[in-house]
Amino acid sequence: MNLRPESTQFAAPRTETAWSRIKKALGPVAVAAALIAKFFAKLKFLLLPLLKFLPILLKSGGTMLLMIWIYTRMWGWQFGVGFVLLLLVHECGHLLVAKKLGLKVGAPVFIPFMGAFIALKEAPRNAWIEACVGIGGPILGSLGALASNSLGEIFDAPIFIALAWFGYFLNLFNLTPVGMLDGGRIVTALSRWLWLPGFAALLWFGWKYPNFIVWLIVFLSLPRIYSLFRKRTEEERRYYEVTPGQRWIMSILYFGLIAVLVFAMHLAQNDLHRHGVPAHGQGRNTAVQ
């Protein structure tokens, strides 16, 4: 019997190259980089909408901070910040409705002692759209004042009730059917003749409570008051065409909101008297928009 010894093969030892050592060292880094890239790929869906509105936030933020600084020096930081936030909520109402109706609008701009505004980059197509954009601000602004009123009741904090009273007042004032005020835009869907009692009410208010801004609104309203008695062109007549249903809806919203704001001011004033705070004692020179 022939016995053959088994041949044994020995593998040559592998030498680890510098490149393999580098790849081995960078392995965890590559994994971390992949995870970060995956995270930002998901995060971009959240960041892109914010970046889209970044120019608006920057433009509004500067004028807003300026107004907060001025009003803080006048009334203290609590009332100053709260007052400007109520103005912001009001303007956001216009902004949201305009966007919903497909209108291009600019960023809210704050002007100390005058209030805030948003600029429409394109004219409304008809009086109904103009009225909807106009009433959007007072509706959301009134809800903002109601939220402030609720905080005042919950925490027994008169500062919030005072802010609510001013919020109700500002939104009610803006419903005056004249000039650059929201009411002037809203009544385009109701009747142009509502401008006449609105103009008379504004004159009375300017005489009773002398205020430069009120008289500026009166002066700037004169051209449109004049246009009431001018014969309309065919294009203008088409612009002011409103269906009976639309007129009823806007009438209920407009006059109903006026009634609610008057009632809310009355309740807020009673609450302030209960706390020993006069509702209108802090400034008749407040902004009117």
Secondary structure, 3 states (H helix, E strand, C coil): CCCCCCCCCCCCCCCCCHHHHHHHHHHHHHHHHHHHHHHHHHHHHHHHHHHHCHHHHHHHHHHHHHHHHHHHHHHCHHHHHHHHHHHHHHHHHHHHHHHHCCCCECCCEEECCCEEECCECCCCCCHHHHHHHHHHHHHHHHHHHHHHHHHHHHHCCHHHHHHHHHHHHHHHHHCCCCCCCHHHHHHHHCCHHHHHHHHHHHHHHHHHCCCHHHHHHHHHHHHHHHHCCCCCCHHHHHHCCCCHHHHHHHHHHHHHHHHHHHHHHHHHHHHHHHCCCCCCCCCCCCCCC
